[in-house]
Amino acid sequence: MGSAFSQSCCANNADVSGELATGAVKRRDSYVTRRSAFLGQMSSLPDCPVHGCSLTFLQDFAKENREKVPAEDFTIGALCTQVIKPATKQDEKSSILSSLLGDTSLSYAEVAMREGLVDSAGRAAFQDMADHFVSHAWRYSFDVVLNALASWVRSKGTKELRAYFWVDAFVVNQHRAQQYPMEWWSTRFAQAVGDIGSTILVCDQWEDPAPLKRVWVIWEIYCTNQMGARFDMAMAPETTTQFRSALIRSFESVQTALSAVDVANSVAYHREHQDMVHDEITRTIGFTKLNEMVQLRMNRWLIEEAERELKLMKQSSKTEISEEQFKLQDNLARMLRESGNLSGAEAYFKALLQDIENQLGKDSAFAMSCLNQ
């Protein structure tokens, strides 16, 4: 399965940290170069669909099918087995969801788009191109995924209210997904991640993020990085509140949790999938390099999130700067320094020192601590 994409990925991972440090334009240019290199080699492989579904549709689906699976097993995996696959598998008469004949099996998105399915808000339930690729653990409660995405949309403002999300169980034909070879995941799937251009990782608990233990999530982060897509994380409101507090009061624990990646021990529901992906990792980038790449990607997101939170704090503070803001800016500067961004760290330390001296005086404990950095 020596695909041109895999060979290119291996060649382009000689300096993982350098890859992560490049700007968005360079990452997209790199994606275009890699995409053109392997695009011609994929003619025998089926396309990976890039359809997206609305958040309202996902919420409608959960409401309509909640009673069809046990409450303790209300997961994407259970919904796929007990609702999605039966609804898209046609017998000699018709499918449950579709009256189209001739297709032996379809994806949920294919059926819904052919039938013009709309969500409860009156919008098309699916559209041809997703705005965001959703990476998640299938063992998560479906409610966790919905709450995290809803919280993410609210945090981004009105620009994301009409977003469409790529969710594998609905977009990929679940009757055939188990049959795809690794070459498909290394080419067609990776191309789709790059074409969508934005990946959102759903995380239930930041202290022990289950998705970072799942081999398919690791592969999705890898493809996101290799194809130059943006990366973000989505958490439920209560988890987000805890995470923001930890950014200030327990920053080291956040760093540790999001850096605790051991790709060699990542698992999949199907052991053959786990072995397949592990073999591809061994053949191309290797476990050590992939560990480093995922850790750097997560750290970069953490820096971006800390910067965003600091900006919100500054906008909301009217006069005096809070102790929480001092601590967050100090934590952010330390992390930038540890990541090798010395100029960025110095800028934050200098600004912090100036703010502390203006508000608390040059002899304050905060000022002394900042001077020692």
Secondary structure, 3 states (H helix, E strand, C coil): CCCHHHHHHHHCCCCHHHHHHCCHHHHHHHHHHHHHHHHCCCCCCCCCCCCEEEHHHHHHHHHHHHHHCCHHHCEHHHHHHHHHHHHHECCCCCCCCCCCCCCCECCHHHHHHHCCCECCCCCECEECCCCEEEECCCCCEHHHHHHHHHHHHHHHCHHHCCCEEECHHHHCCCCCHHHCCHHHHHCHHHHHHHHHCEEEEECCCCCCCHHHHEHHHHHHHHHHHHCCCEEEEECCHHHHHHHHHHHHHCHHHHHHHHHCCCHHHCECCCHHHHHHHHHHHHHCCCHHHHHHHHHHHHHHHHHHHHHHHHHHHHHHCCCCCCHHHHHHHHHHHHHHHHCCCHHHHHHHHHHHHHHHHHHHCCCCHHHHHHHCC
